[in-house]
Amino acid sequence: MLLVTASSPQCQLFIDYLRQQLACAITVLTPGSEWKPREVQPTLILLDMDHVGEDLMQVWHARSMEDERLSLAAFNLKDEDHAIQTLSALHLQGVFYRSDSLEMICKGLQALILGELWMSRSLMTRMISFLRRQQLNSYRPVCGLTHRELEIIGLLGSGASNGEIADRLFVSEHTVKSHLYNIFRKIDVHNRIQAVNWARHNLGVPPPPNKNHPRRDVGHARGLD
């Protein structure tokens, strides 16, 4: 497990407790520090939402999409609305709130280590409703964006670079830059982060994948209410 958080005495107590309760190695990484997996094995990355900003969220999102060994979870979420907002930006396997007890967090982390999802039934229901609405909206014109521009902004949200977008769509990087210029102008944003945030709220993202055990999450979710 990789815990991405700021160093503090309270954080150290939390880490010590997790190490006592969980049968896995725990590495602590301060936000913005470089990290490379040392072993070829699955790693759960636990992001502290009090210390991980929008740009860093996108970095971890891109890494988890590129490497199937990595899965993401978030803790210190304020409430369910905060969880919905975060889930629309990241492919999370699990979420933990500030109000969760240490025992509940450990129980959830054990489930995540086994490849299950960890989130309440009410949160999953809201996410499904949100995604259904966004799916319906995807069939309607959005700010005059063309089909190709919608493809590009979708790839942008996955963390793809201009070169990667060009390779996937079989066009030149110059063409991608031209499309991005038109996209920014149409949706009235000035950079990639703003464009991704706009797409997150107007187009939605696919639901978080369960990489290891795709059929176990529903039964587990029922046990959380």
Buried (B, 14 or more C-beta within 10 A) or exposed (E): BBBBBEEEEEBEEBBEBBEEBBEEEBEBEEBEEEBEEEEEEBBBBBBBBEBBEEEBBBBBBBBBBEEEEBBBBBBBBBEBEBBBBBBBBBBBBBBBBEEBEEEBBBBBBBBBBEBBBBBBBEBBEBBEEBBEEBEEEEEEEBEEBBEBBBBBBBBBBBBBBBEBBBEBBEBEBEBBEEBBEBBBEBBEBEEBBBBBBBBBEBBBBEBBBBBBEEEBBEEBBEEBE
